[in-house]
């Protein structure tokens, strides 16, 4: 079965507050929004086992006796397994004035004695404001307003407080600042596969850094998610890959607990086969979910989604089998791009011949300048400019981010001063004034307007760019932002065929207003197109001067 658990269960179980927490939940909590709303909360065996692990404490006699073993917890399971409701239930226990969530010594049998947090502060972070209203915070709201302990809480849409005035849970959206969670006792990050922007990762790191600040509260973090799309650089990806490093012994972290369940892919797997696809869904679900009422009815519904003619099967595989698979519309292989990285390769020497690609928007989005070494096909960014965290969030056009044209111009000047730029292909929209300046400075032969809205020409250029990746003719510096832009590019199929009858495609963002930029990928393609055209025109890499040795 495809399970990654870090750390694995110990031969001798650790002391845990888990049984007391589970008893509180099943006695005092109710199910949140959904078919079971309002019914007494029931934990299946797997969720009970997870809570036992999450609340392990150091044993008597240890210098840190009674303190939490794990400070950071990650849970990655398929869609539809009630993981968000589980996180809400944990928040309920952490907020409850009688929640046995911290150890206050040990009883005569050596078992930990649980007590509530005196003044809990619980930020619950979601990707968007809409998520805060739909996911974990919404489930917690139902638990405290419709359950048997409703008189213990003062609920609101922007905070849930205890009636004693000590403690609250708050929903946070998008990109909380450094003050959010400054005195955190417990915090939850929901659907972290959606936390893909730099500001999301920065907020996550800031809030993790708040955890060690008030050790008397013994605070901790919980991250719940369906698994991530490779290459998007999400928080979920970072946590999962770090857990794999810990599991392999390549990194050490005694404070991390991570659990991931998936249907392991098989070399000869055929998901069009009814028996195999059902087995995969069962494996991704695990035995506890498989014991739910009418589980086979759920399997029927999941399989029917796979068989629908308009289904994105890569997405289906990610959310229902919890497999890390490249997005179905993803234009370029993220794994292959990683293989082509040469981070230790030095940049070409001064005077070497290069080509340049330029693409981007002057406002709101991103702009990129990518260079390609004529002799080797090695690419690196001369500059990638992206809107900083928090920019573009209002409706006022005067408040929108603007790419610094002077920095873009300076990067181009430095490139021409350092190397022999034989061709630069630049996409004109939004930058006509600057491009005209460049043409006046270096000439139209070196600065060529290359319109990316010429769909057929663009499609053939992208095919060549992808082909260079497949053959290894193209390598790159491993620049993080460039890799992210390449991963963000999505295919848009055209109503055009090539000479062999194969469909042509161009690239676009995942959606029109998506904050996930792909201008670096377009600039890289233009740089590669200039590289191809230069070679086709007979431009040769500069040869290093040879030395003549005279024998006497």
N, C-alpha and C positions, 0 to 999 in steps of 0.2 A: 504494500500500500504506500502511496506517495505522501509520506509525512516527514516533515523536518521539525524536530523539537530541540530547542537549545535553551538550557542543557537537557540532556536526556534524563529520565527519572533515575534517582539514586538508588543504590541497593538498600540503603536504610532511609526511609522517608524522613523528610525534615518536619519539625513541628509546624503546624499551620493553624491559622484562624479560619481556614476555609469552611469547616463544618458549622461554625457559629454564624458566619456570614450567610451560608446557604440556608440555615434555619431561619434567620431573620427574613430573607427574601421570600421564602415559601410560606411564612406565617403572616407577613405584613405587606408584601408587595403584590401588585396585580400586573397583568399583561397590558401593554400599551396599545396604540392604534393597530387595527387589524381584526381578523376573524375572532381572536380570543380576547378582545378588549374587555377589561373589567373582571375577567376571571382570575382566580388566585394564581400567582406566578409559580410555574413548575419548571424545574431545571432537568434537562435530560442528562444522562450519565456523563457525556463528554463535557458539557458546560460545568457540571459540578466538579469534574476532575480539573478543569482549567482553573476554576476559582480556588481550589485547594492549592494548586501550584502558585498562583498569583499572590496568595497570602501566606506563603511560607516565611518563617522567621528563624533567626539564629537560635540555637538550642541553649538550655541552661548550661552554665559553665563557660560559654564562649564569651570573649571580651565584648561582643556586641549582642549579647543575649537579649532576645525579644524584638530586635530591630528587623525591619523588612529585609528579606534576601534580595528581592528584585525591585529596582527603581524604574526600569523601563520595560514595558511589556508590549509585544506585538502579536496580533492575531490576523491571519490571512486565510480566509475560507471562502467558499463559493457563495454566489448570490443566493438569497432565499433561505439562509440558515439562521436568521434572527440574531446575527452578531451585533447589530446596532442596538437591539433591545437588551441584549446582555450587557453592553456597555452602560446603557441607561440604568439597568438594575444595579450595577456596581456603583454608579454615581448615587443612586438612591441609598445604598448602604453607607457610602462615605458621608452623605449629607445628614442622615437620620440621627436624631439626638440620642438614640440608643444603639446605633450601629456598632457592632463589636469589631472594628476594623483596625485597631492598634493594640499592641500587646502591653499589658500592665502587670507583667509578672507571670508566674506559673503556678498551677495548683499542685495539690499533693501528689498527683500522678505525673507531674512534669509536663502537663499540657498547658499551652499558653492561654491566658485569660484576656478576652477581648473587651475593649472599651471604645467609646466614640471619640472622634476628634472634637476638641473643645470649641474650636472656631474655624470650621472648614471653609475653604475657598476653592471652588471647582469650576474652572473655565472649560467649556465644551466647544471645541473648535471645529467648524465645518468649512467646506470650500467656498460656499456662497451664503449670503443671508437667507436665501430660500431654503438651503439645506438645514440651517439651524431650526427652521420652523417645521421641517418634515422628518428629521431623523432623530438622533439620540435625545436632544433636548425636548422634542415633542413627546417622545415616549416617557421621559422622566416627568414631564408636566402631567400626563395622564396618571402616572403612578401616584403622584402626590396629591392630585385633586380628586380622584375617584376611588382611591383605595381606603382601607380601614383607618389609616393614620392621617387622613386629610386635615384633622384639627391640629396637627403638629407643624403645618407648613403655611407660609404666606406666599402663594404662587403669583407670578406675573409673566407676561410674554417676554420681558427683558431680564428677569431674575426670579429665582425661587429661593425664598429665605425660610429659615426655621422661625417658628413663632417666638422663640426666646431671643430672637435678634442676633444670635451668634451663628453665623454661617450662611453661605449662599452659593448657589450654582448660577452661572451666567453663560448665555450663548455668545460666541464670538465668531465672526465671519471673515473670510478672505485673508486678511493680513493684520493680525493684532500687533500692537507695538510693544516695546520693551516693558511698559508698565503693566500690561495684561499678564496676570499670573505671577506677579512679583512676590506674592505670599501664598503661592499655590500649595494646597495639601494633596489634591488629586486633580489630574487633567486628562481630557480625552480628545483625541484627534480622530475624526470620522472620515472614512473613505479616502485614505491618504494616497491612493493611486491617482487622485485628482489634484493633488498638491504638486503641480509641475512647474510653476513659475518661480523665478528667483526669490520673489518676495514671500512666497509660501515656504520655501526652504529656509529662508532667513528667519521668518517668524517661528518656525518649528525649532530651529536651533536656539533662538532666544528663549523660548519657553522651556526647552529642556535645560538650559543653563539656569533657569530659576529654581529648578528642583533642589539643588544642594544648598540653597540659601538659608532655609529655616529647618534645620535638621531635627528640632524638637518635634515637629509635626510628622516626621518620617514620610515625606511626600513621595509621590510616584506618578508615572504617566502610562496611559493605555492608548495604543493605536490599533484601530480596526479597519480592515479593508478587504476588498476583493483584490486579487493579485494585479500587478501593474503591466502596462505595455512597455516592453524593452525599449530603451533609448529615449524615453520622455523625461528622464531625470527626476522622477517623482520622489516624494518622501518615502513612499512604500518601497520603491526600488532601492533607495539607500539603506533602509532598515533591513530589508530581506538580504541584500548582498553583504551587509555587515554581519548578519546572523550566520550566513554561510562561511564567512571568514572565521568567525568564532568557532563554529562547528568543526572546521578543518584544522583548527589549531594555529592558523596564521595570524590571528588576533586574539586578544584576551579581554574579557569583560565579565566580571562576576555579577554584575547588576542587571544583565539582560536576560529576559525570557522571551522566546519567540516560538510560535506555533503556526505551521503552514500545512494545509492538506490539499492535495490535488489528485487528479486521475493521471497516473504516470503514462506518458505516451509510449507506444510500442512500435517497433520498426515496421511491422506488417499490419498496423491498425487500419481498419476501414470503418469510419464512422457512418458510412451509408448503410452498413449492415445493422439491422435492428438489434440483434443480440449484443453486438459490440458497443454500440452507442449507449444502450441501457446499462451495460456493465460499467462503462466509464462514468456515467452520471452517478451510479451507486457508489463507486469508489471515491469520487470527489465529495460525496455527501458524508461518508463515514457511517459506522454502524448505528450511532445514536439517532442521526437524522433519518436513517432508513427505518427506524422503529416508530416514527411519527405516524399518526392516523392517516390512512390513504396516501402513503408515500408513493405507491406505484401510480396513483393518479397524478401526482406532481411530476413523476418521471415522464408520463405520457405527454404532459403539457410542455415540458422542456424539450423532449425529442421532436414534438411537432414544430417548435420554433426553428430547430435546425433544418427541418425539411421544407420550411416555407421558401418560396422562390426568391424573395428579396432579402433573405437573411445574410448579414455579414458574418460568415462562419468563423473568421478569426476572432471577432468580438464574442460570438457565442462560446467558443472554446475557452476564451479567457474568463468570462463571467460564470459559466456553468460547470466547467471542468477545473477552473482555477489554475489554468496553465499560463505561463508567461510566453505569449506568442505575439509576433509582430502584427500590428494592426493590418486588417485586410486591405485598406487603401494606402498603406504606407508605401511611399514611392521607392525607397532605397533600403537595403538590408542593413539594419543597425549592427548586427553581428559582424557583417563583412566590413563595414566602416571601421569598427573597432580593430579588426585585424590589420587594416591598412595604416594604422597610426604609427608614426615614427617620432615619438616625443623627444628622443635624444639626438635626432639628426640636426646638425647646424643649418642655419639659413645659408643660401648661396652667398658666395663671396661678392664683394663690391665689384660692379661692372659686369656681372653675369647677366645673361639675357632672361627676361621673364615676360609673362603676359599677366593682365589684370582683368578681373570682372567686377562690375559695380552694379548694385541693385538696392532699391529701398525706397521708403517713403520719407518725406521730410517731416511729417507730423504723425504722432500717435504710435506708429509701428516700430520698425527697425531699419537700419541701413548697414550694408556690408561691402567691404573691399577685400577681395580674395586674389592672391597672387599664385602663379604657377611657374615653377622653374622649367625653362625650355628644355634643358638637357636631361632632366630626370622625371618630370611629371609630378614633382613634389609640390603640394599646396600648403599655404598658410595664410591666415588673415592678416591683412595690413591694418584692419580695424573693423570692429563690429559694434555698432551703437544701438543700444536698446533703451526703452523707457525705464526709468528707475522705479522701484517699488512704490505703489500708491499713485503713480501718475495715471492720467486719463480716466480716473474713476468718476469725475463729475461730468455734468452736461455743458458746462461753460467752455466754449471753444477757446477762449483766451487762457484757460488753465491747462490746455492739452500740451503734452510734451512735444518739443521741437528738436529734431536732430541738429547738433551743432555743426553748421556748415563749415565754420572755420577749422574745426578739427578734421573733418573729412578732407578738406582742401590741403591741410598741412600733411596728412598721411599720404596723399597722392604726391605732393611735392617731395617728401622724403623718399618715396619709392623711386621717383625719377632721378633724384640726386644720388641714390645708392646703387641702383641697378640700371641695366640697359633695357628699358621697357619697349619691346618691339611692337606690341599691340595692346590696347585696352578697350574692351567691349563694355559699353555703358548703356543702361536702360534709361531713356530720357525722362519719362514722366516724373513730375515734381521737382526735377533738378535741372531744368533747361538752362537756367542762368549760369549755374556753376559749370555745367558741361560746355556751354559756349565759351566760358573763360578758359577751360582746359584746352579746347580746340584752338583757341587763339594763342595759348601759351606753347603747346607742343605740336599742333597741326592735326588736321583731320585724318591723316594717314595713321597716326598713332592712337588718336582718340576717336573711336568709331561708335556712332549711335547704333545700338543693336536693340531693336524694339522686341520685347518679349511677348507682345500681344499678337505677333504673327504666328498663329497656332501651329501650322505645319512645320515651319522652320524651327520653332521652339521644341516641338515633339521630337524631331530628328536630333536636335542638339542634346536633349535630355537622354535620348536613347544612347548616344555616344558617351555621355557622362556616366550613365549606369554601366555601360559596357567596360569603360576604363576601370571602374571599381571591381567588376567581376574578374577582369584579366590581371589586375594588379598593376596596370600601367600608371595608375594614379595612386599616390600615397599622400599622407598629410601629417601635420604637426601634432595632431591629437588635441587641438584647442577645444575646450569644453563648450563654448557657445556655438562654434561652428558645427560640432557634432550634434548639438541640440537642434539647430536649424535643419540639418540634414534629416534628423529623425522626425521632425515636425512636418515635413513635406508629404502631402497626400496626393494620390493620383486622381486626375479628372479625365475620364475617358472621353475621347473626341468621336464625332461621327465621321471619322476619316480612317482609311486603311492605307497601309504602305503597299509597295509593289508586290509583296507576297500575300497580301490580303490580311495582314495582321493589324489589329487595332492600334491606333496611335493615342498617346496621352500626354498631358502636360501636368504641372504640379500646381497645387493650391493649398491654402490653409484648411484645417479640419472643418472650419465654418467661417462665415464672412467676418464676424467680429471677434474671432478667437484671439486671445492674447499670445498664443503660441506662434512665434515668428518663424518664417522659413526663408527670409531674404538672403541669409548666408548661403543656403543651398542654391538659390537662383544665381547669386554672384559667383559661386564656385563653378556652376555650369557654364556661365559666360566666360569665365577665365579659362576653362578647359576648351571651350569652342575657339577662343582666340589662340590657344596653344596649338590646336589641331590645324587651324587655318594657316598659322605661321609656318608650321612644318610643311604643310602642303604647298606653300608658296616658295619653299626652298630656303627658308631662313635657318641657318645652322647655329648650334650653340657655339659660343666663343671657345676657342681652344686656348689652353694655357700656353704661354710662350715656352718653346723648347730650348734646352741648353745644348750648345755645341761644345764638345770636348775635343781639344786639339792635342794630339799626341806628339811629343817631341822626341 
